[in-house]
Amino acid sequence: METELIIFDLDGTLIDSSEDIAWSANRTLAAMGHREMGPEEIIGHIGWGVKPLLQKLMPGESEERIAEARLKFLDFYGGHLVIKTSLYPGVEDTIGHFLKAGKKMAVVTNKPFGLADRILDAFGLKRFFPLILGGDSLPNKKPHPEPIEKAIRELFCRPERTAVVGDSPVDCEAGKAAGAYTVGVSYGFRGRGELTSAGCDIIVDDFPSLKKALS
């Protein structure tokens, strides 16, 4: 597909943040009197944002308790952002390729903006992205199309020439609702099965494959 704008998800797409998120979630669960969980249990719930993550890890808790847990999680995670987090292989080279090819790029994540901004800065990636939107940047977050539509509008591009790249059905759903082309990455937190079921236009197994998938 010929693109003028490529919108990337963050967790499970550009970065493997699973261990740091799982560590922070388990510190939160312990602080709230819940049992700790294995990383694989926690990773399966990443993608919708902090509050939905905690609601899934602490079913039946009140809104007040979830709000309390969210603050604890943000405190734990804010001090543990890039301890074990890493870029997926080929990320910097591939986005550098797109920059040289004249593509506009943005990051749209359901992670709070402040945390996403700090992580991208820590890895030296902010220079590639003139626009970064977090889960708290707008009234709605993915799978609602609003953040994708906002990025397309802000960067003066067209939906039909935009690709949304992510590891989760929420990325596919948001991209399709915004009229964009959707690319699933099977190496992330979800796997090929969920991306196929979500109806991604194409699925790649590693980040550098995007260079062939998106011209």
Secondary structure, 3 states (H helix, E strand, C coil): CCCCEEEECCECCCEECHHHHHHHHHHHHHHCCCCCCCHHHHHCCCCCCHHHHHHHHCCCCCHHHHHHHHHHHHHHHHCCCCCCCEECCCHHHHHHHHHHCCCEEEEECCCCHHHHHHHHHHCCCHHHCCEEECCCCCCCCCCCCHHHHHHHHHCCCCHHHEEEEECCHHHHHHHHHCCCEEEEECCCCCCHHHHHHHCCCEEECCHHHHHHHCC
